[in-house]
Amino acid sequence: MKIFAILLLLIILYSLGSALYYMLKDGGESTRMVKSLTIRIVLSLVLFIVMMISTYINYIYKG
């Protein structure tokens, strides 16, 4: 589970970095930045939901 969470966090950071790159490169004339930020939001929600489900079924120790 730790490896999955770390891998997903790295992908989220990559998506955030690519959005910054597209914002600086395109100057707001392209939709690539919006797509990259949308991917980041979806991945963040997936990570949050997986962590909540893992906590609920006691896969992750709460105490």
C-alpha positions in Angstrom: 0.0 0.0 0.0 2.9 2.4 0.8 4.4 1.8 -2.6 1.1 2.5 -4.3 0.6 5.7 -2.4 4.1 6.9 -3.1 3.8 6.1 -6.7 0.5 7.9 -7.0 1.9 10.9 -5.2 4.8 11.0 -7.7 2.5 10.9 -10.6 0.4 13.7 -9.1 3.5 15.8 -8.7 4.5 15.1 -12.3 1.1 16.2 -13.5 1.4 19.4 -11.4 4.8 20.1 -12.9 3.6 19.5 -16.4 0.7 21.9 -15.8 3.2 24.5 -14.7 5.4 23.8 -17.8 2.4 24.1 -20.2 1.3 27.3 -18.5 4.7 28.9 -19.0 5.2 27.5 -22.5 1.8 28.1 -24.0 0.9 31.3 -22.3 -2.7 30.2 -21.8 -3.5 29.5 -25.4 -3.8 25.8 -25.1 -5.9 23.4 -23.1 -3.0 21.1 -22.1 -2.6 22.8 -18.7 -6.3 22.3 -17.9 -6.1 18.6 -18.9 -3.0 18.1 -16.8 -4.7 19.7 -13.8 -7.8 17.6 -14.3 -5.6 14.5 -14.3 -4.1 15.7 -11.0 -7.5 16.3 -9.4 -8.7 12.8 -10.5 -5.6 11.1 -9.2 -5.8 13.0 -5.9 -9.4 11.9 -5.5 -8.5 8.3 -6.3 -5.7 8.3 -3.7 -8.0 9.8 -1.1 -10.8 7.3 -1.7 -8.4 4.3 -1.7 -6.9 5.6 1.6 -10.3 6.0 3.1 -11.4 2.5 2.1 -8.2 1.0 3.3 -8.7 2.7 6.7 -12.3 1.5 6.8 -11.4 -2.1 6.3 -8.5 -1.8 8.7 -5.9 -2.5 6.0 -4.1 0.6 7.4 -3.6 0.7 11.1 -5.6 3.6 12.6 -4.1 3.8 16.1 
